[in-house]
Amino acid sequence: MKKVSLLVLMLLGCVVNAQNLLPNPNFDQNIDGWNIYESDEVSWVADDGASQNGSLQISDTLNNGGVGSTGHQPVAIEPGETYQLSASFKVMPNTEAEGAAMYVRWYDENEMYTGLADFYYPSPDYQEGQWDQIIAEITVPADMHYVQVFVGVDTFNSGSTNPSVVRWDDVRLAKANASGFTIVPAHTGQWFDPNQSGHGLNVEILPNNQALIIWYAYDSMGNQVWILGNGTHDGETIAIDVNITDGAMFPPNFDSNDVNLTAWGRFTLRFTGCNSGVFSWEPLAGNGYTSGQMNVTRLTQIAGLECNE
C-alpha cells in the first residue's frame, strides 16, 4: 500500500554476493530491456550513476499523486522463497518529485498477472540530489512463479506540468541468504577445466528445476565414455545419479536395443558465478573409477540467455 516507508535493511552485502536475477541492472551502457512502455519520459543518463556512470532516468509530468514507472519483463522466482530487492536512486532537486518508489507485480505459473502488487519506498531521511538506496526483503506469495520489478517517481497530486524526476541505478533481485550462486537457464552450455582440455561437461538447465549433465571423458583404458544423468536441482546445487552407456554400434548398424545403461555414481555441480563452477563426482564402489573434483569454466553459451552477477 502507498506511503509505507521501509526500514532500510543492512543486508546489502548479502544482496551483492547472491546472483542478481534482473537483466541489465546497472545501466552502464544503456537501459535496454527496462523501457517496457517505450516512453519518451524514460531515458539513459550517461554521465551520472551510483557506482559508476550510467543510470536510468524517469520523468513524470502528470503529477497526479501516483507513481510514474518503468520496468522489465517478468523473471522466474520460487513460491514461498524470500528474496532481497534493492536499488540506488537519486531524487533530482528543483523538480516536482515527492520521492522515489519501487513496486513488484506477481504472476502465476502461466506468466499471467494476478492483480497483486507490493510497493516499496525509501526511508524519509534521504537527501535530494544525492544517491541513496531502497533495500527490502520480500517473500513470494503462494502460487506465484514470476515477478516484475518496476522503478519510478512518486508524485504529488499538484496538477503541475513541470517534470518530477528520479534516477535509478544498480537494481538487484537476489535470493536472500543464498549460500551459493543461483542456477539460471544461462548456465546451459559446455564447461571444462582449462588445465585439462580434452574432456568436459555438457550442462542443460531445464524447466521445473530439472538439469541434465553429460561428461565426455575416458575410462582407465583410454576409451571414450559418456557418463550422464538428469534430475532436479535446489536452485544452487545440481546433485544427480548418473549412468554410463555402452553396447551399441556406429550407424548404420546402430540398434537402440543394444544400448546398455549401467549405474555409474553421482555428480554434483554448483556454480560460483556466471562463468565458473565446481564439479565433483563419486563413482560406485568397485567400478574402476575414482572420485574427484575440479573447477570448471564456461566454454560455450546459448545465445539470448542472460546471467548477471
Backbone torsions as a table, in degrees:
resi	resn	phi	psi	omega
1	MET	NA	155.8	-169.8
2	LYS	-75.1	150.5	176.0
3	LYS	69.9	26.0	173.7
4	VAL	-97.9	115.5	179.7
5	SER	-80.7	140.6	178.0
6	LEU	-97.4	141.8	168.0
7	LEU	-71.1	124.7	-179.0
8	VAL	-72.0	117.0	-175.6
9	LEU	-83.1	139.9	179.3
10	MET	-88.2	62.7	-173.4
11	LEU	-126.5	15.3	-173.5
12	LEU	-60.9	-33.7	179.5
13	GLY	-58.3	-39.0	178.0
14	CYS	-66.8	-38.6	-179.5
15	VAL	-63.2	-43.0	-176.7
16	VAL	-66.1	-37.4	-176.5
17	ASN	-74.1	-32.5	178.8
18	ALA	-79.4	159.9	-175.2
19	GLN	-78.7	133.0	-179.3
20	ASN	-78.0	126.9	-178.6
21	LEU	-86.2	-10.3	-172.8
22	LEU	-91.2	141.7	178.1
23	PRO	-79.1	148.8	175.0
24	ASN	41.6	59.2	-170.9
25	PRO	-83.0	-13.6	-171.4
26	ASN	-105.3	-12.4	176.1
27	PHE	55.2	32.5	-177.5
28	ASP	-69.8	-32.5	-177.1
29	GLN	-114.9	-26.5	-175.5
30	ASN	-171.4	-176.3	176.3
31	ILE	-118.8	28.9	-178.7
32	ASP	-52.5	133.4	178.5
33	GLY	89.3	-9.3	-174.5
34	TRP	-109.2	-14.5	177.5
35	ASN	-96.2	69.3	-171.0
36	ILE	-69.4	-22.6	178.7
37	TYR	-94.2	0.5	-178.7
38	GLU	51.4	47.4	-176.6
39	SER	-89.7	140.8	174.7
40	ASP	-67.3	-16.6	-177.7
41	GLU	-84.5	-3.1	175.5
42	VAL	-109.6	125.3	-173.7
43	SER	-145.9	163.8	176.5
44	TRP	-97.3	134.7	176.9
45	VAL	-109.6	115.5	-172.6
46	ALA	-79.0	-29.0	-168.6
47	ASP	-109.1	22.7	178.4
48	ASP	-148.6	138.7	178.4
49	GLY	-171.2	163.0	-177.4
50	ALA	-75.4	-47.8	-178.2
51	SER	-102.0	-37.8	171.8
52	GLN	-153.6	167.9	-173.7
53	ASN	-59.0	143.3	-177.8
54	GLY	118.6	116.1	179.2
55	SER	-153.7	164.4	176.6
56	LEU	-100.0	131.8	177.7
57	GLN	-115.4	133.4	174.6
58	ILE	-121.3	130.7	-176.7
59	SER	-124.1	126.5	-177.4
60	ASP	-119.3	127.4	179.2
61	THR	-110.2	5.2	177.4
62	LEU	-76.5	-42.9	178.2
63	ASN	47.9	57.2	-177.4
64	ASN	-110.0	14.9	-179.2
65	GLY	87.7	2.0	179.0
66	GLY	-100.4	-167.3	179.2
67	VAL	-114.4	113.4	170.8
68	GLY	-79.2	129.4	-168.8
69	SER	-145.9	167.5	169.9
70	THR	-146.8	163.1	-177.5
71	GLY	-157.9	-164.2	-179.7
72	HIS	-120.2	177.0	176.4
73	GLN	-71.6	155.1	-178.9
74	PRO	-58.4	146.2	175.6
75	VAL	-120.3	153.4	-177.2
76	ALA	-74.6	137.6	174.6
77	ILE	-137.8	176.8	-175.8
78	GLU	-110.6	126.5	179.3
79	PRO	-57.2	136.4	177.7
80	GLY	83.3	-13.2	-179.8
81	GLU	-79.1	155.8	177.2
82	THR	-103.5	133.4	-179.6
83	TYR	-124.2	157.6	174.2
84	GLN	-108.4	127.1	179.7
85	LEU	-111.3	130.7	-180.0
86	SER	-149.3	157.4	175.5
87	ALA	-164.9	152.1	171.7
88	SER	-95.7	141.7	-179.5
89	PHE	-139.9	157.1	173.1
90	LYS	-138.2	116.2	174.0
91	VAL	-80.6	119.1	-173.6
92	MET	-76.3	132.9	-179.6
93	PRO	-70.5	161.3	177.4
94	ASN	60.7	31.3	171.5
95	THR	-125.3	177.6	-176.6
96	GLU	-84.8	1.3	-171.7
97	ALA	-62.1	134.4	171.0
98	GLU	-82.1	-31.1	-179.5
99	GLY	172.0	-167.9	178.1
100	ALA	-105.2	158.7	178.7
101	ALA	-155.1	144.9	170.3
102	MET	-123.1	154.1	169.3
103	TYR	-152.1	160.9	178.9
104	VAL	-123.7	144.6	172.9
105	ARG	-111.7	139.3	-176.7
106	TRP	-102.5	139.2	-177.9
107	TYR	-126.3	149.8	-179.0
108	ASP	-84.4	-172.4	-174.7
109	GLU	-66.0	-19.6	177.1
110	ASN	-93.4	10.4	-179.1
111	GLU	61.1	35.9	175.5
112	MET	-100.9	133.0	-179.9
113	TYR	-66.5	131.4	-174.4
114	THR	-93.8	-6.3	-176.1
115	GLY	89.1	-5.1	178.8
116	LEU	-89.6	136.4	178.1
117	ALA	-149.3	149.9	176.9
118	ASP	-128.7	137.1	-178.6
119	PHE	-106.0	149.0	-179.8
120	TYR	-135.9	133.2	-176.8
121	TYR	-127.4	155.3	178.9
122	PRO	-74.8	162.9	170.4
123	SER	-63.6	152.3	-169.3
124	PRO	-73.9	-2.3	-174.8
125	ASP	-96.3	15.6	177.4
126	TYR	-68.8	159.2	-179.0
127	GLN	-113.4	130.7	175.3
128	GLU	-59.2	142.6	178.4
129	GLY	80.9	2.6	178.7
130	GLN	-125.3	144.6	177.8
131	TRP	-71.6	135.1	177.7
132	ASP	-140.3	-174.2	-176.3
133	GLN	-135.2	150.5	162.0
134	ILE	-111.2	126.6	177.7
135	ILE	-134.4	130.0	-178.3
136	ALA	-148.3	152.2	169.5
137	GLU	-98.7	133.8	179.0
138	ILE	-128.1	138.5	176.9
139	THR	-106.9	128.7	-176.2
140	VAL	-69.9	125.6	177.5
141	PRO	-62.0	156.5	177.6
142	ALA	-58.4	141.5	176.3
143	ASP	70.7	9.6	174.0
144	MET	-98.0	130.2	-174.9
145	HIS	-120.6	-10.1	178.8
146	TYR	-139.7	151.9	177.4
147	VAL	-136.5	147.0	177.7
148	GLN	-123.0	123.6	-177.3
149	VAL	-100.0	133.5	178.3
150	PHE	-120.8	144.2	170.8
151	VAL	-118.5	147.7	-175.4
152	GLY	-162.4	-175.2	178.5
153	VAL	-117.0	128.6	177.6
154	ASP	-86.5	130.9	-173.0
155	THR	-117.3	152.8	167.7
156	PHE	-76.8	154.3	173.8
157	ASN	-87.9	69.1	-173.5
158	SER	-100.9	-22.1	-175.6
159	GLY	76.2	0.4	180.0
160	SER	-67.9	148.5	174.8
161	THR	-96.8	2.6	174.1
162	ASN	-73.1	146.4	-173.3
163	PRO	-73.1	145.9	166.1
164	SER	-103.6	125.2	-167.6
165	VAL	-129.6	130.9	172.6
166	VAL	-135.5	142.2	174.4
167	ARG	-109.3	148.3	-176.2
168	TRP	-130.2	149.8	178.6
169	ASP	-155.4	158.9	171.1
170	ASP	50.7	56.9	178.9
171	VAL	-83.1	131.0	-174.9
172	ARG	-136.5	142.1	169.5
173	LEU	-135.4	117.3	-174.8
174	ALA	-144.0	150.5	178.9
175	LYS	-63.6	132.0	-178.4
176	ALA	-70.4	142.8	175.3
177	ASN	56.0	30.6	179.0
178	ALA	-70.3	129.3	-179.8
179	SER	-88.1	-14.5	179.4
180	GLY	-136.5	-171.5	-179.1
181	PHE	-90.1	131.0	-175.4
182	THR	-66.8	134.5	177.5
183	ILE	-75.0	130.9	179.1
184	VAL	-131.3	160.9	179.5
185	PRO	-54.3	-29.8	-178.4
186	ALA	-67.2	-10.7	174.0
187	HIS	-73.9	-8.8	173.4
188	THR	-60.0	135.0	179.5
189	GLY	153.2	-168.3	177.0
190	GLN	-103.9	140.2	-174.6
191	TRP	-131.8	146.5	179.7
192	PHE	-157.2	168.6	172.3
193	ASP	-96.3	114.0	-177.8
194	PRO	-56.9	-22.7	178.4
195	ASN	-80.9	-8.6	179.7
196	GLN	-133.4	49.2	-179.1
197	SER	-61.3	132.9	-178.0
198	GLY	130.5	-15.2	170.3
199	HIS	-141.3	157.7	-178.0
200	GLY	177.6	-173.0	-170.8
201	LEU	-113.1	145.1	163.6
202	ASN	-109.1	122.4	-175.9
203	VAL	-119.1	132.2	174.0
204	GLU	-126.5	124.2	175.2
205	ILE	-96.3	117.9	-170.2
206	LEU	-110.8	167.7	178.0
207	PRO	-61.2	162.2	175.0
208	ASN	59.7	39.7	176.7
209	ASN	58.2	33.3	175.8
210	GLN	-99.6	151.9	177.6
211	ALA	-146.5	151.1	176.9
212	LEU	-126.0	134.0	175.0
213	ILE	-128.5	130.3	172.6
214	ILE	-121.4	124.7	177.7
215	TRP	-104.8	115.6	175.3
216	TYR	-88.6	106.6	-171.8
217	ALA	-140.7	-160.5	-178.0
218	TYR	-139.0	151.5	175.4
219	ASP	-89.8	-175.4	-175.2
220	SER	-69.2	-12.5	178.1
221	MET	-99.0	0.4	179.0
222	GLY	89.7	7.7	178.3
223	ASN	-81.6	142.3	176.5
224	GLN	-66.6	138.1	176.3
225	VAL	-136.6	150.0	170.7
226	TRP	-113.0	125.2	175.1
227	ILE	-117.5	125.3	-169.3
228	LEU	-148.4	156.9	176.3
229	GLY	-170.7	163.4	175.3
230	ASN	-139.5	158.2	-179.1
231	GLY	178.2	-164.9	-177.7
232	THR	-95.1	157.2	171.8
233	HIS	-123.7	162.3	-176.4
234	ASP	-98.6	12.9	-178.4
235	GLY	99.6	-19.5	-179.9
236	GLU	-130.9	-27.0	-175.8
237	THR	-134.4	133.9	170.2
238	ILE	-98.9	118.4	177.8
239	ALA	-131.7	108.5	-171.0
240	ILE	-136.8	149.5	170.7
241	ASP	-78.5	141.9	-174.2
242	VAL	-130.2	162.3	-177.9
243	ASN	-129.3	163.9	174.6
244	ILE	-120.0	145.6	-177.3
245	THR	-115.4	149.1	171.8
246	ASP	-161.6	-178.6	170.6
247	GLY	104.0	-30.8	-173.8
248	ALA	-88.7	166.4	-178.5
249	MET	-107.2	165.7	177.5
250	PHE	-72.5	143.1	176.7
251	PRO	-58.1	144.6	12.4
252	PRO	-88.1	9.0	-177.9
253	ASN	-92.5	11.5	-179.7
254	PHE	-71.5	137.0	174.8
255	ASP	-137.5	118.1	-177.2
256	SER	-59.4	-23.4	178.9
257	ASN	-70.6	-15.7	179.8
258	ASP	-85.6	-11.0	-175.7
259	VAL	-72.5	124.6	174.6
260	ASN	-100.6	131.4	178.5
261	LEU	-114.4	111.4	-174.1
262	THR	-117.4	130.5	177.6
263	ALA	-58.0	131.8	-176.3
264	TRP	-112.2	-43.1	-175.9
265	GLY	161.2	-136.7	-174.1
266	ARG	-144.4	139.6	173.8
267	PHE	-107.8	146.4	170.4
268	THR	-133.3	129.0	179.4
269	LEU	-135.8	126.7	172.2
270	ARG	-130.6	144.2	-178.2
271	PHE	-96.8	141.3	177.0
272	THR	-105.8	-0.6	178.5
273	GLY	-178.3	-171.3	178.5
274	CYS	-68.9	-26.7	-172.3
275	ASN	-128.0	17.6	-178.1
276	SER	-145.9	154.3	179.0
277	GLY	-165.2	177.6	177.4
278	VAL	-126.9	123.8	-177.7
279	PHE	-114.8	130.8	176.7
280	SER	-133.2	157.6	-176.7
281	TRP	-142.9	147.5	-179.1
282	GLU	-136.7	98.9	-179.3
283	PRO	-74.1	160.1	174.7
284	LEU	-68.0	148.8	-178.8
285	ALA	-61.3	135.9	173.1
286	GLY	83.5	6.1	-177.8
287	ASN	-95.4	6.3	173.6
288	GLY	90.2	2.6	179.2
289	TYR	-112.9	157.5	178.7
290	THR	-113.6	153.0	179.1
291	SER	-76.2	161.8	179.6
292	GLY	-176.2	-175.8	-178.5
293	GLN	-153.5	147.4	175.0
294	MET	-151.0	150.0	171.9
295	ASN	-79.7	137.2	-178.7
296	VAL	-121.8	150.9	-179.7
297	THR	-124.6	145.1	178.2
298	ARG	-62.6	135.5	174.1
299	LEU	-105.3	-40.8	179.3
300	THR	-134.6	160.2	179.2
301	GLN	-140.5	142.6	178.8
302	ILE	-75.0	130.5	179.6
303	ALA	-62.4	137.6	175.0
304	GLY	91.0	-7.4	178.1
305	LEU	-99.9	133.0	-175.0
306	GLU	-109.6	143.3	171.2
307	CYS	-133.6	127.7	-177.2
308	ASN	-119.5	133.9	178.6
309	GLU	-102.6	NA	NA
